Amino acid sequence: MKSIENCVLYGIIDMMYIVPEQAVATTERLINGGVDILQLRAKEASHKAVIQLAEAILPVIRQTAVPLILNDHPELLREVDADGCHVGQDDLSVAEARLAAARPCLVGRSTHTIEQAEAATSDGADYIGYGPIFSTKTKPSASPVGLALLAELHERVRIPIFCIGGIKSTNLRTLLAAGSKRVCIVSDLLLATDIERHTANIKKQLDSSV
């Protein structure tokens, strides 16, 4: 499995944007395009449906070193051979997520402030998501955190930080110039006409900025 420290492009199979029948093909396109880590997010799905989706895309992922993360549902790691889970501020703590998983796994945490990011680090998170950087249709009620604190955030937090929220190819350079090193992109990848090519172009920008 690829080390989280070596991951710069985080993709999400978000069932808000695709139907279950597209999950495997979309996974293949994102991986071929160069995502380093992939999350399965199915907010409205039952546990059974999440397990079925994960089991459908795992054969594709296991041909690579890309880690698979489940959004929420750390307890499903007892049944699914995914590599970790991601929890929000209103979900279980990092320690509770590890306990629910009942096995070694990656745990990521969503954060919206530097203080939350530092707390996640202290709690033992393997990485954090920070945002939303820009306004996003994925979470329309969330207020953007903007770019102003990115440099300070990266000085104070040493675990991998994936900026998320409204990030697109059109604003990526601005984000990188503000201090971001890693990004999580959702709709801009999933809704691209050519997912694989678009992903590859973004990955090239990220790799050239390191």
ChimeraX attribute file (.defattr): number of C-alpha atoms within 10 A of each C-alpha:
attribute: neighborCount
match mode: 1-to-1
recipient: residues
	/A:1	11
	/A:2	12
	/A:3	11
	/A:4	16
	/A:5	12
	/A:6	11
	/A:7	18
	/A:8	23
	/A:9	22
	/A:10	24
	/A:11	25
	/A:12	24
	/A:13	27
	/A:14	20
	/A:15	17
	/A:16	12
	/A:17	13
	/A:18	14
	/A:19	9
	/A:20	17
	/A:21	10
	/A:22	12
	/A:23	18
	/A:24	19
	/A:25	12
	/A:26	20
	/A:27	26
	/A:28	15
	/A:29	20
	/A:30	25
	/A:31	23
	/A:32	15
	/A:33	21
	/A:34	22
	/A:35	25
	/A:36	22
	/A:37	25
	/A:38	22
	/A:39	23
	/A:40	24
	/A:41	20
	/A:42	19
	/A:43	13
	/A:44	10
	/A:45	12
	/A:46	10
	/A:47	13
	/A:48	10
	/A:49	13
	/A:50	22
	/A:51	18
	/A:52	13
	/A:53	21
	/A:54	23
	/A:55	16
	/A:56	16
	/A:57	19
	/A:58	17
	/A:59	11
	/A:60	15
	/A:61	20
	/A:62	14
	/A:63	8
	/A:64	13
	/A:65	13
	/A:66	22
	/A:67	23
	/A:68	25
	/A:69	25
	/A:70	29
	/A:71	22
	/A:72	22
	/A:73	19
	/A:74	27
	/A:75	19
	/A:76	20
	/A:77	23
	/A:78	12
	/A:79	11
	/A:80	17
	/A:81	15
	/A:82	24
	/A:83	19
	/A:84	27
	/A:85	26
	/A:86	27
	/A:87	23
	/A:88	17
	/A:89	13
	/A:90	7
	/A:91	14
	/A:92	18
	/A:93	18
	/A:94	26
	/A:95	13
	/A:96	13
	/A:97	24
	/A:98	22
	/A:99	14
	/A:100	16
	/A:101	21
	/A:102	14
	/A:103	13
	/A:104	11
	/A:105	17
	/A:106	23
	/A:107	26
	/A:108	28
	/A:109	28
	/A:110	25
	/A:111	23
	/A:112	19
	/A:113	14
	/A:114	17
	/A:115	13
	/A:116	16
	/A:117	25
	/A:118	18
	/A:119	15
	/A:120	23
	/A:121	20
	/A:122	11
	/A:123	13
	/A:124	17
	/A:125	24
	/A:126	20
	/A:127	23
	/A:128	27
	/A:129	24
	/A:130	24
	/A:131	23
	/A:132	23
	/A:133	21
	/A:134	19
	/A:135	18
	/A:136	18
	/A:137	10
	/A:138	15
	/A:139	11
	/A:140	11
	/A:141	9
	/A:142	16
	/A:143	14
	/A:144	16
	/A:145	17
	/A:146	15
	/A:147	18
	/A:148	11
	/A:149	13
	/A:150	22
	/A:151	13
	/A:152	11
	/A:153	19
	/A:154	16
	/A:155	9
	/A:156	12
	/A:157	19
	/A:158	12
	/A:159	18
	/A:160	21
	/A:161	27
	/A:162	22
	/A:163	28
	/A:164	23
	/A:165	26
	/A:166	22
	/A:167	22
	/A:168	19
	/A:169	15
	/A:170	9
	/A:171	11
	/A:172	17
	/A:173	14
	/A:174	12
	/A:175	21
	/A:176	19
	/A:177	13
	/A:178	15
	/A:179	17
	/A:180	22
	/A:181	21
	/A:182	23
	/A:183	26
	/A:184	25
	/A:185	23
	/A:186	21
	/A:187	21
	/A:188	16
	/A:189	26
	/A:190	23
	/A:191	12
	/A:192	12
	/A:193	10
	/A:194	12
	/A:195	21
	/A:196	21
	/A:197	17
	/A:198	21
	/A:199	25
	/A:200	18
	/A:201	14
	/A:202	20
	/A:203	20
	/A:204	13
	/A:205	14
	/A:206	19
	/A:207	12
	/A:208	7
	/A:209	12
	/A:210	9
